Amino acid sequence: MEFRQFDRESYEATLDKWRSEAEQYDFFPEEVERKLCWIDNALTTAESAVTSQQTVIPYGVFQPGSIVAAATCELVLSDRGSLSDKWLKLLKVTMSPEIEALSEEEDLAAIDTTIHAYRAATLGAYSARLEHAADTLKLFGRNADLQRFQIMLMAFIQQDPEHSSIVASKQGRWLVLKSATTTEECL
Amino acid sequence: MSTQHPTSAAFVRKMQQHSEELRCLARAFDQAVLAFEPQKLAAALREEKVAS
């Protein structure tokens, strides 16, 4: 799966597809519009070149070559000046209505797609932090289950003796990932 | 500026190091998913429903 930024074309294609999926799976199409309107706002803000300390960057997880997202990923770049004060935050991963509906029915292929999408979002966001000149990625744990998963992820990251370059720590509801090497270079 | 480490070599080294970090993170992620059970992670990512 590919992790990449939304543009107008992929946003509109995703909105159309998610609307039709909502109708097919008994969701409200208006709910889909509400779920995706932040992307429209972020694209409009980017087009008007408004700068802010908290810039919303719309990313999605796409099947290779597709312009319809399987999941949306809400990233926020917090910029308070210096590199050490610049963080990329992954706030939320939202699956398409079809994948969400099928996951609820415990469809294994849909669950597999969900896992791969979250994996692509995490790894993609970690990689993207460099493109946005940030040294830290923060993953938001919006509910208890996601926080438990993040604690487990942190434990595995920290027990890897071969690669100690990723430093993971828990800060409240956030799992914070950064490169130890970057940290050293910043000091 | 040192001539022993041209910018391109430094960049390649940085990218190699970054790829290693990503591989490490990928492995950690897979282990965490297995330990947590994929269904639980899928449920955690689902939109929370508001009871009517």
gemmi code that builds the backbone of each chain (N, CA, C; Angstrom):
import gemmi

chains = {
    "A": [
        ("MET", (0.844, -1.203, 0.000), (0.000, 0.000, 0.000), (0.880, 1.255, 0.000)),
        ("GLU", (0.378, 2.308, -0.611), (1.174, 3.544, -0.732), (0.638, 4.638, 0.202)),
        ("PHE", (1.566, 5.276, 0.867), (1.217, 6.392, 1.751), (1.605, 7.669, 1.023)),
        ("ARG", (0.625, 8.485, 0.681), (0.979, 9.729, -0.014), (-0.037, 10.829, 0.276)),
        ("GLN", (0.375, 12.031, -0.061), (-0.453, 13.188, 0.232), (-1.641, 13.268, -0.719)),
        ("PHE", (-2.776, 13.756, -0.204), (-3.933, 13.992, -1.067), (-3.694, 15.224, -1.927)),
        ("ASP", (-4.242, 15.166, -3.156), (-4.376, 16.383, -3.954), (-5.862, 16.487, -4.312)),
        ("ARG", (-6.244, 17.523, -5.029), (-7.669, 17.725, -5.366), (-8.268, 16.489, -6.051)),
        ("GLU", (-7.508, 15.953, -7.002), (-8.029, 14.826, -7.792), (-8.298, 13.612, -6.904)),
        ("SER", (-7.322, 13.262, -6.057), (-7.506, 12.067, -5.225), (-8.560, 12.317, -4.146)),
        ("TYR", (-8.659, 13.572, -3.674), (-9.696, 13.888, -2.677), (-11.083, 13.684, -3.284)),
        ("GLU", (-11.307, 14.252, -4.487), (-12.628, 14.165, -5.094), (-12.979, 12.726, -5.489)),
        ("ALA", (-11.982, 11.987, -5.973), (-12.234, 10.579, -6.331), (-12.584, 9.774, -5.075)),
        ("THR", (-11.881, 10.065, -3.975), (-12.146, 9.342, -2.725), (-13.526, 9.691, -2.179)),
        ("LEU", (-13.867, 10.988, -2.231), (-15.188, 11.419, -1.748), (-16.302, 10.713, -2.517)),
        ("ASP", (-16.187, 10.668, -3.845), (-17.206, 10.002, -4.678), (-17.336, 8.534, -4.317)),
        ("LYS", (-16.183, 7.860, -4.206), (-16.201, 6.419, -3.944), (-16.733, 6.136, -2.532)),
        ("TRP", (-16.295, 6.899, -1.556), (-16.717, 6.663, -0.178), (-18.222, 6.944, -0.011)),
        ("ARG", (-18.731, 7.962, -0.772), (-20.173, 8.247, -0.736), (-20.959, 7.038, -1.240)),
        ("SER", (-20.517, 6.484, -2.367), (-21.268, 5.345, -2.926), (-21.131, 4.118, -2.024)),
        ("GLU", (-19.975, 3.953, -1.388), (-19.823, 2.838, -0.432), (-20.740, 3.031, 0.780)),
        ("ALA", (-20.887, 4.285, 1.205), (-21.749, 4.567, 2.361), (-23.185, 4.152, 2.049)),
        ("GLU", (-23.633, 4.468, 0.838), (-25.000, 4.086, 0.457), (-25.134, 2.566, 0.400)),
        ("GLN", (-24.114, 1.939, -0.140), (-24.156, 0.480, -0.286), (-24.173, -0.234, 1.065)),
        ("TYR", (-23.441, 0.318, 2.044), (-23.305, -0.372, 3.334), (-24.123, 0.283, 4.454)),
        ("ASP", (-25.155, 1.049, 4.049), (-26.083, 1.615, 5.032), (-25.476, 2.611, 6.008)),
        ("PHE", (-24.488, 3.355, 5.549), (-24.017, 4.510, 6.328), (-24.692, 5.740, 5.727)),
        ("PHE", (-24.567, 6.875, 6.407), (-25.091, 8.113, 5.847), (-24.018, 8.762, 4.967)),
        ("PRO", (-24.336, 9.059, 3.694), (-23.351, 9.747, 2.842), (-22.883, 11.069, 3.460)),
        ("GLU", (-23.805, 11.737, 4.208), (-23.425, 13.020, 4.852), (-22.324, 12.787, 5.887)),
        ("GLU", (-22.353, 11.606, 6.512), (-21.334, 11.289, 7.518), (-19.962, 11.174, 6.844)),
        ("VAL", (-19.953, 10.615, 5.628), (-18.707, 10.502, 4.861), (-18.173, 11.891, 4.538)),
        ("GLU", (-19.083, 12.776, 4.124), (-18.652, 14.148, 3.807), (-18.056, 14.806, 5.044)),
        ("ARG", (-18.663, 14.566, 6.212), (-18.150, 15.140, 7.458), (-16.760, 14.577, 7.764)),
        ("LYS", (-16.609, 13.265, 7.512), (-15.317, 12.619, 7.793), (-14.194, 13.146, 6.899)),
        ("LEU", (-14.581, 13.580, 5.677), (-13.545, 13.980, 4.714), (-13.390, 15.489, 4.543)),
        ("CYS", (-14.279, 16.276, 5.187), (-14.260, 17.727, 4.915), (-12.957, 18.378, 5.389)),
        ("TRP", (-12.278, 17.780, 6.384), (-11.005, 18.353, 6.853), (-9.951, 18.331, 5.737)),
        ("ILE", (-10.083, 17.350, 4.816), (-9.115, 17.273, 3.704), (-9.342, 18.460, 2.761)),
        ("ASP", (-10.622, 18.709, 2.467), (-10.975, 19.838, 1.617), (-10.444, 21.132, 2.241)),
        ("ASN", (-10.672, 21.291, 3.546), (-10.200, 22.506, 4.245), (-8.682, 22.628, 4.167)),
        ("ALA", (-7.987, 21.494, 4.384), (-6.515, 21.523, 4.372), (-5.984, 21.875, 2.979)),
        ("LEU", (-6.627, 21.319, 1.936), (-6.182, 21.618, 0.570), (-6.420, 23.087, 0.238)),
        ("THR", (-7.565, 23.620, 0.679), (-7.875, 25.032, 0.427), (-6.873, 25.929, 1.136)),
        ("THR", (-6.548, 25.568, 2.395), (-5.579, 26.364, 3.163), (-4.212, 26.330, 2.486)),
        ("ALA", (-3.820, 25.126, 2.011), (-2.519, 24.993, 1.340), (-2.477, 25.838, 0.068)),
        ("GLU", (-3.622, 25.855, -0.656), (-3.680, 26.633, -1.911), (-3.563, 28.129, -1.637)),
        ("SER", (-4.079, 28.565, -0.482), (-4.011, 29.999, -0.173), (-2.720, 30.355, 0.563)),
        ("ALA", (-1.853, 29.326, 0.763), (-0.516, 29.519, 1.362), (-0.563, 30.200, 2.731)),
        ("VAL", (-1.591, 29.884, 3.496), (-1.681, 30.418, 4.855), (-0.735, 29.616, 5.738)),
        ("THR", (0.103, 30.291, 6.492), (1.019, 29.564, 7.377), (0.479, 29.578, 8.804)),
        ("SER", (0.813, 28.509, 9.513), (0.297, 28.366, 10.869), (1.272, 27.535, 11.678)),
        ("GLN", (1.162, 27.618, 12.993), (2.007, 26.772, 13.847), (1.537, 25.320, 13.808)),
        ("GLN", (0.280, 25.134, 13.418), (-0.284, 23.784, 13.341), (-0.843, 23.588, 11.932)),
        ("THR", (-0.051, 23.002, 11.052), (-0.508, 22.812, 9.682), (-1.049, 21.402, 9.515)),
        ("VAL", (-2.288, 21.293, 9.059), (-2.885, 19.978, 8.807), (-2.429, 19.515, 7.432)),
        ("ILE", (-1.883, 18.303, 7.375), (-1.411, 17.772, 6.091), (-2.203, 16.498, 5.794)),
        ("PRO", (-3.019, 16.520, 4.725), (-3.849, 15.354, 4.443), (-3.096, 14.267, 3.675)),
        ("TYR", (-2.952, 13.122, 4.302), (-2.337, 11.960, 3.655), (-3.375, 10.854, 3.543)),
        ("GLY", (-3.107, 9.924, 2.652), (-3.974, 8.761, 2.546), (-3.143, 7.519, 2.293)),
        ("VAL", (-3.777, 6.379, 2.519), (-3.155, 5.105, 2.159), (-3.914, 4.597, 0.937)),
        ("PHE", (-3.171, 4.348, -0.122), (-3.770, 3.993, -1.413), (-3.255, 2.629, -1.876)),
        ("GLN", (-4.102, 1.907, -2.579), (-3.601, 0.727, -3.286), (-2.690, 1.248, -4.399)),
        ("PRO", (-1.647, 0.481, -4.762), (-0.707, 0.976, -5.773), (-1.414, 1.460, -7.051)),
        ("GLY", (-1.120, 2.675, -7.443), (-1.672, 3.224, -8.689), (-3.067, 3.811, -8.568)),
        ("SER", (-3.730, 3.617, -7.428), (-5.107, 4.100, -7.289), (-5.130, 5.538, -6.782)),
        ("ILE", (-6.172, 6.292, -7.170), (-6.317, 7.635, -6.607), (-7.451, 7.660, -5.572)),
        ("VAL", (-8.042, 6.495, -5.312), (-9.068, 6.397, -4.263), (-8.402, 5.834, -3.008)),
        ("ALA", (-8.524, 6.546, -1.900), (-7.846, 6.119, -0.675), (-8.594, 4.969, -0.001)),
        ("ALA", (-7.806, 4.029, 0.530), (-8.384, 2.984, 1.383), (-8.551, 3.530, 2.793)),
        ("ALA", (-7.714, 4.492, 3.147), (-7.785, 5.109, 4.482), (-7.269, 6.545, 4.377)),
        ("THR", (-7.791, 7.391, 5.246), (-7.248, 8.748, 5.338), (-6.397, 8.837, 6.603)),
        ("CYS", (-5.357, 9.659, 6.556), (-4.445, 9.805, 7.687), (-4.287, 11.290, 7.975)),
        ("GLU", (-4.749, 11.675, 9.143), (-4.705, 13.095, 9.503), (-3.373, 13.404, 10.180)),
        ("LEU", (-2.529, 14.128, 9.462), (-1.222, 14.514, 10.010), (-1.207, 16.005, 10.305)),
        ("VAL", (-0.589, 16.344, 11.401), (-0.446, 17.760, 11.752), (1.021, 18.043, 11.984)),
        ("LEU", (1.504, 19.109, 11.357), (2.887, 19.542, 11.582), (2.868, 20.701, 12.572)),
        ("SER", (3.454, 20.450, 13.735), (3.549, 21.517, 14.742), (4.910, 22.167, 14.604)),
        ("ASP", (4.906, 23.426, 14.302), (6.173, 24.124, 14.090), (6.292, 25.277, 15.078)),
        ("ARG", (7.203, 25.099, 16.026), (7.395, 26.187, 16.993), (8.771, 26.826, 16.825)),
        ("GLY", (9.297, 26.728, 15.590), (10.571, 27.417, 15.346), (11.694, 26.477, 15.017)),
        ("SER", (12.420, 25.997, 16.017), (13.602, 25.177, 15.763), (13.216, 23.746, 15.408)),
        ("LEU", (14.203, 22.982, 14.881), (13.955, 21.596, 14.480), (13.467, 20.756, 15.654)),
        ("SER", (14.050, 20.983, 16.835), (13.666, 20.168, 17.989), (12.253, 20.500, 18.456)),
        ("ASP", (11.696, 21.602, 17.958), (10.325, 21.967, 18.315), (9.364, 21.698, 17.158)),
        ("LYS", (9.808, 20.872, 16.215), (8.975, 20.572, 15.055), (8.578, 19.097, 15.111)),
        ("TRP", (7.274, 18.837, 15.221), (6.803, 17.459, 15.321), (5.798, 17.183, 14.223)),
        ("LEU", (5.809, 15.956, 13.744), (4.738, 15.499, 12.866), (3.855, 14.601, 13.726)),
        ("LYS", (2.555, 14.876, 13.722), (1.640, 14.090, 14.551), (0.675, 13.323, 13.655)),
        ("LEU", (0.555, 12.036, 13.904), (-0.465, 11.234, 13.214), (-1.662, 11.161, 14.157)),
        ("LEU", (-2.690, 11.944, 13.842), (-3.824, 12.061, 14.761), (-4.832, 10.939, 14.600)),
        ("LYS", (-5.082, 10.581, 13.344), (-6.172, 9.640, 13.143), (-6.059, 8.916, 11.810)),
        ("VAL", (-6.354, 7.628, 11.834), (-6.442, 6.840, 10.600), (-7.907, 6.436, 10.457)),
        ("THR", (-8.520, 6.778, 9.337), (-9.941, 6.447, 9.120), (-10.065, 5.558, 7.893)),
        ("MET", (-10.675, 4.401, 8.085), (-10.813, 3.459, 6.982), (-12.024, 3.810, 6.124)),
        ("SER", (-12.032, 3.345, 4.883), (-13.162, 3.599, 3.983), (-14.412, 2.897, 4.540)),
        ("PRO", (-15.610, 3.405, 4.185), (-16.840, 2.780, 4.692), (-16.910, 1.272, 4.399)),
        ("GLU", (-16.450, 0.883, 3.215), (-16.513, -0.538, 2.861), (-15.619, -1.381, 3.780)),
        ("ILE", (-14.387, -0.922, 3.977), (-13.456, -1.684, 4.823), (-13.964, -1.695, 6.267)),
        ("GLU", (-14.493, -0.554, 6.706), (-15.012, -0.478, 8.075), (-16.187, -1.447, 8.262)),
        ("ALA", (-17.114, -1.447, 7.277), (-18.294, -2.322, 7.387), (-17.882, -3.791, 7.376)),
        ("LEU", (-16.958, -4.133, 6.479), (-16.553, -5.539, 6.374), (-15.731, -5.968, 7.599)),
        ("SER", (-14.942, -5.053, 8.158), (-14.175, -5.379, 9.377), (-15.136, -5.697, 10.525)),
        ("GLU", (-16.228, -4.929, 10.587), (-17.206, -5.169, 11.653), (-17.843, -6.546, 11.534)),
        ("GLU", (-17.904, -7.030, 10.281), (-18.437, -8.382, 10.067), (-17.350, -9.436, 10.214)),
        ("GLU", (-16.179, -8.997, 10.693), (-15.008, -9.862, 10.910), (-14.527, -10.544, 9.625)),
        ("ASP", (-14.667, -9.819, 8.529), (-14.120, -10.273, 7.246), (-12.582, -10.198, 7.322)),
        ("LEU", (-11.926, -11.347, 7.166), (-10.477, -11.402, 7.390), (-9.692, -10.541, 6.403)),
        ("ALA", (-10.169, -10.482, 5.146), (-9.461, -9.666, 4.147), (-9.535, -8.188, 4.527)),
        ("ALA", (-10.701, -7.770, 5.043), (-10.857, -6.362, 5.436), (-9.987, -6.049, 6.659)),
        ("ILE", (-9.925, -6.986, 7.603), (-9.062, -6.781, 8.784), (-7.606, -6.691, 8.336)),
        ("ASP", (-7.234, -7.547, 7.397), (-5.868, -7.533, 6.873), (-5.557, -6.178, 6.213)),
        ("THR", (-6.535, -5.674, 5.440), (-6.343, -4.363, 4.796), (-6.197, -3.272, 5.849)),
        ("THR", (-6.997, -3.356, 6.917), (-6.916, -2.353, 7.992), (-5.532, -2.356, 8.633)),
        ("ILE", (-5.020, -3.561, 8.918), (-3.692, -3.677, 9.541), (-2.619, -3.106, 8.613)),
        ("HIS", (-2.705, -3.483, 7.338), (-1.703, -2.993, 6.383), (-1.785, -1.471, 6.221)),
        ("ALA", (-3.014, -0.954, 6.276), (-3.178, 0.502, 6.139), (-2.560, 1.214, 7.342)),
        ("TYR", (-2.782, 0.691, 8.546), (-2.206, 1.344, 9.730), (-0.683, 1.223, 9.704)),
        ("ARG", (-0.218, 0.080, 9.228), (1.233, -0.125, 9.105), (1.821, 0.907, 8.119)),
        ("ALA", (1.162, 1.021, 6.954), (1.648, 1.976, 5.947), (1.589, 3.402, 6.482)),
        ("ALA", (0.537, 3.699, 7.265), (0.400, 5.050, 7.824), (1.517, 5.336, 8.831)),
        ("THR", (1.825, 4.351, 9.688), (2.856, 4.557, 10.718), (4.240, 4.709, 10.078)),
        ("LEU", (4.573, 3.748, 9.206), (5.901, 3.792, 8.576), (6.017, 4.998, 7.641)),
        ("GLY", (4.924, 5.274, 6.919), (4.925, 6.404, 5.996), (5.083, 7.722, 6.735)),
        ("ALA", (4.380, 7.854, 7.848), (4.460, 9.099, 8.621), (5.849, 9.250, 9.237)),
        ("TYR", (6.433, 8.132, 9.685), (7.786, 8.198, 10.264), (8.772, 8.677, 9.202)),
        ("SER", (8.613, 8.156, 7.985), (9.487, 8.558, 6.891), (9.204, 10.009, 6.484)),
        ("ALA", (7.912, 10.375, 6.471), (7.516, 11.719, 6.003), (7.996, 12.831, 6.924)),
        ("ARG", (8.310, 12.473, 8.177), (8.730, 13.537, 9.104), (9.964, 14.258, 8.571)),
        ("LEU", (10.829, 13.512, 7.862), (12.051, 14.128, 7.326), (11.719, 15.103, 6.193)),
        ("GLU", (10.728, 14.708, 5.357), (10.319, 15.593, 4.252), (9.787, 16.922, 4.776)),
        ("HIS", (9.212, 16.870, 6.001), (8.654, 18.095, 6.576), (9.619, 18.725, 7.583)),
        ("ALA", (10.885, 18.246, 7.519), (11.950, 18.797, 8.381), (11.609, 18.707, 9.865)),
        ("ALA", (10.936, 17.637, 10.235), (10.639, 17.408, 11.652), (11.470, 16.214, 12.118)),
        ("ASP", (11.863, 16.197, 13.370), (12.691, 15.071, 13.834), (11.874, 14.047, 14.621)),
        ("THR", (10.613, 14.359, 14.889), (9.819, 13.509, 15.775), (8.467, 13.185, 15.157)),
        ("LEU", (8.040, 11.939, 15.333), (6.675, 11.561, 14.954), (5.923, 11.205, 16.225)),
        ("LYS", (4.732, 11.755, 16.359), (3.887, 11.408, 17.507), (2.622, 10.734, 17.007)),
        ("LEU", (2.332, 9.556, 17.578), (1.114, 8.834, 17.198), (0.083, 9.021, 18.309)),
        ("PHE", (-1.086, 9.487, 17.952), (-2.114, 9.737, 18.962), (-2.925, 8.470, 19.230)),
        ("GLY", (-3.046, 8.133, 20.493), (-3.879, 6.979, 20.880), (-5.224, 7.478, 21.348)),
        ("ARG", (-6.218, 7.452, 20.432), (-7.471, 8.126, 20.758), (-8.408, 7.289, 21.607)),
        ("ASN", (-8.126, 5.994, 21.749), (-8.955, 5.192, 22.663), (-8.064, 4.171, 23.377)),
        ("ALA", (-8.654, 3.498, 24.349), (-7.868, 2.616, 25.221), (-7.214, 1.478, 24.434)),
        ("ASP", (-7.946, 0.913, 23.460), (-7.394, -0.207, 22.681), (-6.180, 0.234, 21.874)),
        ("LEU", (-6.311, 1.410, 21.251), (-5.200, 1.907, 20.432), (-3.991, 2.227, 21.323)),
        ("GLN", (-4.245, 2.747, 22.493), (-3.138, 3.041, 23.420), (-2.447, 1.752, 23.868)),
        ("ARG", (-3.232, 0.706, 24.117), (-2.631, -0.586, 24.496), (-1.744, -1.107, 23.368)),
        ("PHE", (-2.257, -0.956, 22.135), (-1.460, -1.387, 20.981), (-0.165, -0.588, 20.899)),
        ("GLN", (-0.257, 0.691, 21.129), (0.940, 1.546, 21.044), (1.971, 1.183, 22.106)),
        ("ILE", (1.491, 0.822, 23.291), (2.422, 0.412, 24.360), (3.162, -0.851, 23.914)),
        ("MET", (2.401, -1.755, 23.285), (3.010, -2.988, 22.793), (4.029, -2.685, 21.684)),
        ("LEU", (3.649, -1.782, 20.798), (4.550, -1.391, 19.708), (5.836, -0.793, 20.288)),
        ("MET", (5.660, 0.051, 21.302), (6.823, 0.675, 21.935), (7.729, -0.387, 22.567)),
        ("ALA", (7.108, -1.383, 23.208), (7.894, -2.437, 23.866), (8.733, -3.191, 22.850)),
        ("PHE", (8.133, -3.498, 21.700), (8.885, -4.219, 20.671), (9.991, -3.362, 20.080)),
        ("ILE", (9.707, -2.093, 19.890), (10.738, -1.203, 19.342), (11.931, -1.156, 20.296)),
        ("GLN", (11.625, -1.077, 21.595), (12.708, -0.890, 22.568), (13.492, -2.167, 22.848)),
        ("GLN", (12.883, -3.329, 22.581), (13.617, -4.564, 22.895), (14.490, -5.043, 21.731)),
        ("ASP", (14.447, -4.336, 20.610), (15.242, -4.738, 19.462), (16.706, -4.335, 19.680)),
        ("PRO", (17.590, -5.337, 19.947), (18.981, -4.988, 20.252), (19.775, -4.580, 19.016)),
        ("GLU", (19.278, -5.026, 17.852), (20.022, -4.789, 16.619), (19.962, -3.326, 16.170)),
        ("HIS", (18.803, -2.745, 16.370), (18.603, -1.369, 15.906), (18.101, -0.511, 17.050)),
        ("SER", (18.979, 0.220, 17.600), (18.554, 1.072, 18.715), (18.373, 2.512, 18.226)),
        ("SER", (18.295, 2.661, 16.887), (18.239, 4.028, 16.358), (16.867, 4.683, 16.532)),
        ("ILE", (15.825, 3.850, 16.750), (14.517, 4.457, 16.975), (14.267, 4.517, 18.475)),
        ("VAL", (14.019, 5.695, 18.933), (13.699, 5.865, 20.349), (12.189, 6.064, 20.442)),
        ("ALA", (11.543, 5.184, 21.213), (10.093, 5.294, 21.376), (9.783, 5.561, 22.838)),
        ("SER", (8.873, 6.465, 23.061), (8.476, 6.712, 24.448), (6.997, 7.080, 24.489)),
        ("LYS", (6.395, 6.831, 25.635), (4.976, 7.131, 25.780), (4.859, 8.442, 26.539)),
        ("GLN", (4.089, 9.359, 25.965), (3.849, 10.636, 26.652), (2.347, 10.865, 26.690)),
        ("GLY", (1.743, 10.480, 27.784), (0.286, 10.587, 27.882), (-0.373, 9.706, 26.844)),
        ("ARG", (-1.195, 10.310, 25.992), (-1.880, 9.543, 24.945), (-1.033, 9.394, 23.685)),
        ("TRP", (0.200, 9.874, 23.733), (1.036, 9.877, 22.523), (2.128, 8.832, 22.596)),
        ("LEU", (2.369, 8.166, 21.451), (3.578, 7.357, 21.296), (4.539, 8.213, 20.469)),
        ("VAL", (5.698, 8.492, 21.032), (6.641, 9.424, 20.406), (7.803, 8.632, 19.811)),
        ("LEU", (8.033, 8.788, 18.520), (9.115, 8.080, 17.826), (10.114, 9.083, 17.273)),
        ("LYS", (11.364, 8.834, 17.563), (12.400, 9.676, 16.948), (13.668, 8.860, 16.765)),
        ("SER", (14.541, 9.361, 15.931), (15.800, 8.675, 15.683), (16.828, 9.120, 16.716)),
        ("ALA", (17.477, 8.142, 17.341), (18.508, 8.471, 18.338), (19.627, 9.267, 17.678)),
        ("THR", (19.940, 8.924, 16.428), (21.023, 9.602, 15.716), (20.677, 11.066, 15.485)),
        ("THR", (19.425, 11.294, 15.076), (18.991, 12.674, 14.847), (19.087, 13.458, 16.139)),
        ("THR", (18.667, 12.776, 17.232), (18.687, 13.442, 18.532), (20.114, 13.868, 18.881)),
        ("GLU", (21.077, 12.908, 18.632), (22.482, 13.227, 18.945), (22.973, 14.401, 18.104)),
        ("GLU", (22.575, 14.369, 16.784), (23.061, 15.427, 15.897), (22.509, 16.791, 16.286)),
        ("CYS", (21.312, 16.758, 16.921), (20.693, 18.013, 17.292), (21.339, 18.613, 18.541)),
        ("LEU", (22.004, 17.737, 19.323), (22.558, 18.227, 20.592), (23.834, 19.031, 20.370)),
    ],
    "B": [
        ("MET", (34.870, 23.040, 5.309), (34.085, 21.830, 4.999), (35.018, 20.696, 4.561)),
        ("SER", (34.787, 19.496, 5.038), (35.634, 18.368, 4.692), (35.389, 17.928, 3.257)),
        ("THR", (36.473, 17.623, 2.551), (36.309, 17.144, 1.179), (36.218, 15.619, 1.150)),
        ("GLN", (36.459, 14.993, 2.325), (36.409, 13.524, 2.370), (34.975, 12.992, 2.317)),
        ("HIS", (34.028, 13.816, 2.750), (32.632, 13.376, 2.779), (31.772, 14.338, 1.977)),
        ("PRO", (31.727, 14.128, 0.647), (30.910, 15.031, -0.161), (29.432, 14.916, 0.230)),
        ("THR", (28.674, 15.933, -0.110), (27.264, 15.994, 0.270), (26.499, 14.751, -0.178)),
        ("SER", (26.781, 14.291, -1.426), (26.036, 13.147, -1.942), (26.287, 11.903, -1.095)),
        ("ALA", (27.553, 11.695, -0.669), (27.864, 10.529, 0.169), (27.164, 10.639, 1.517)),
        ("ALA", (27.132, 11.835, 2.058), (26.456, 12.050, 3.351), (24.966, 11.765, 3.206)),
        ("PHE", (24.417, 12.189, 2.070), (22.995, 11.973, 1.829), (22.679, 10.475, 1.727)),
        ("VAL", (23.528, 9.749, 0.963), (23.325, 8.303, 0.807), (23.404, 7.612, 2.170)),
        ("ARG", (24.396, 8.031, 2.969), (24.557, 7.432, 4.292), (23.316, 7.684, 5.161)),
        ("LYS", (22.814, 8.890, 5.060), (21.624, 9.271, 5.833), (20.426, 8.424, 5.400)),
        ("MET", (20.277, 8.235, 4.097), (19.152, 7.456, 3.587), (19.265, 5.984, 3.987)),
        ("GLN", (20.507, 5.472, 3.962), (20.703, 4.069, 4.375), (20.316, 3.893, 5.836)),
        ("GLN", (20.724, 4.855, 6.634), (20.408, 4.800, 8.060), (18.891, 4.886, 8.250)),
        ("HIS", (18.254, 5.742, 7.445), (16.810, 5.900, 7.540), (16.100, 4.601, 7.144)),
        ("SER", (16.601, 3.923, 6.099), (15.994, 2.648, 5.677), (16.102, 1.613, 6.781)),
        ("GLU", (17.238, 1.606, 7.475), (17.413, 0.656, 8.587), (16.400, 0.945, 9.678)),
        ("GLU", (16.189, 2.211, 9.953), (15.205, 2.583, 10.972), (13.822, 2.084, 10.575)),
        ("LEU", (13.491, 2.245, 9.283), (12.169, 1.830, 8.821), (12.008, 0.316, 8.901)),
        ("ARG", (13.089, -0.407, 8.571), (13.018, -1.874, 8.677), (12.792, -2.289, 10.132)),
        ("CYS", (13.486, -1.619, 11.022), (13.353, -1.902, 12.450), (11.918, -1.634, 12.905)),
        ("LEU", (11.393, -0.506, 12.451), (10.029, -0.134, 12.840), (9.020, -1.122, 12.253)),
        ("ALA", (9.251, -1.551, 11.011), (8.343, -2.504, 10.365), (8.298, -3.817, 11.149)),
        ("ARG", (9.498, -4.269, 11.572), (9.554, -5.530, 12.324), (8.840, -5.374, 13.674)),
        ("ALA", (9.093, -4.265, 14.334), (8.446, -4.009, 15.624), (6.930, -3.936, 15.455)),
        ("PHE", (6.506, -3.315, 14.360), (5.079, -3.175, 14.102), (4.431, -4.553, 13.921)),
        ("ASP", (5.068, -5.402, 13.114), (4.515, -6.746, 12.870), (4.403, -7.535, 14.165)),
        ("GLN", (5.431, -7.443, 15.008), (5.407, -8.171, 16.282), (4.278, -7.654, 17.177)),
        ("ALA", (4.111, -6.337, 17.182), (3.071, -5.753, 18.032), (1.677, -6.156, 17.555)),
        ("VAL", (1.486, -6.189, 16.227), (0.180, -6.600, 15.688), (-0.123, -8.033, 16.094)),
        ("LEU", (0.881, -8.912, 15.955), (0.669, -10.316, 16.307), (0.330, -10.466, 17.790)),
        ("ALA", (1.047, -9.730, 18.623), (0.823, -9.836, 20.062), (-0.536, -9.266, 20.465)),
        ("PHE", (-0.961, -8.255, 19.755), (-2.194, -7.552, 20.132), (-3.426, -8.240, 19.560)),
        ("GLU", (-3.275, -8.993, 18.522), (-4.338, -9.618, 17.739), (-4.884, -8.595, 16.736)),
        ("PRO", (-4.790, -8.941, 15.450), (-5.212, -8.008, 14.401), (-6.644, -7.481, 14.572)),
        ("GLN", (-7.569, -8.353, 15.012), (-8.963, -7.903, 15.142), (-9.082, -6.742, 16.127)),
        ("LYS", (-8.275, -6.819, 17.207), (-8.366, -5.765, 18.222), (-7.872, -4.433, 17.674)),
        ("LEU", (-6.819, -4.506, 16.856), (-6.306, -3.263, 16.287), (-7.315, -2.698, 15.286)),
        ("ALA", (-7.912, -3.601, 14.489), (-8.927, -3.151, 13.527), (-10.076, -2.477, 14.268)),
        ("ALA", (-10.483, -3.070, 15.404), (-11.580, -2.485, 16.186), (-11.175, -1.137, 16.763)),
        ("ALA", (-9.920, -1.038, 17.203), (-9.447, 0.216, 17.805), (-9.429, 1.355, 16.793)),
        ("LEU", (-9.258, 1.004, 15.512), (-9.183, 2.037, 14.474), (-10.546, 2.420, 13.919)),
        ("ARG", (-11.544, 1.596, 14.230), (-12.872, 1.873, 13.684), (-13.460, 3.144, 14.286)),
        ("GLU", (-14.243, 3.792, 13.494), (-14.930, 4.995, 13.990), (-15.783, 4.599, 15.177)),
        ("GLU", (-15.659, 5.363, 16.277), (-16.466, 5.043, 17.452), (-17.921, 5.406, 17.175)),
        ("LYS", (-18.800, 4.485, 17.472), (-20.223, 4.728, 17.224), (-20.847, 5.442, 18.431)),
        ("VAL", (-21.695, 6.387, 18.134), (-22.414, 7.064, 19.213), (-23.739, 6.332, 19.408)),
        ("ALA", (-23.938, 5.863, 20.640), (-25.184, 5.128, 20.925), (-26.364, 6.077, 20.785)),
        ("SER", (-27.390, 5.625, 20.075), (-28.568, 6.492, 19.893), (-29.626, 6.179, 20.929)),
    ],
}
model = gemmi.Model(1)
for chain_id, residues in chains.items():
    chain = gemmi.Chain(chain_id)
    for i, (resn, *xyz) in enumerate(residues, 1):
        res = gemmi.Residue()
        res.name, res.seqid = resn, gemmi.SeqId(i, " ")
        for name, pos in zip(("N", "CA", "C"), xyz):
            atom = gemmi.Atom()
            atom.name, atom.element = name, gemmi.Element(name[0])
            atom.pos, atom.b_iso = gemmi.Position(*pos), 0.0
            res.add_atom(atom)
        chain.add_residue(res)
    model.add_chain(chain)
structure = gemmi.Structure()
structure.add_model(model)
structure.setup_entities()
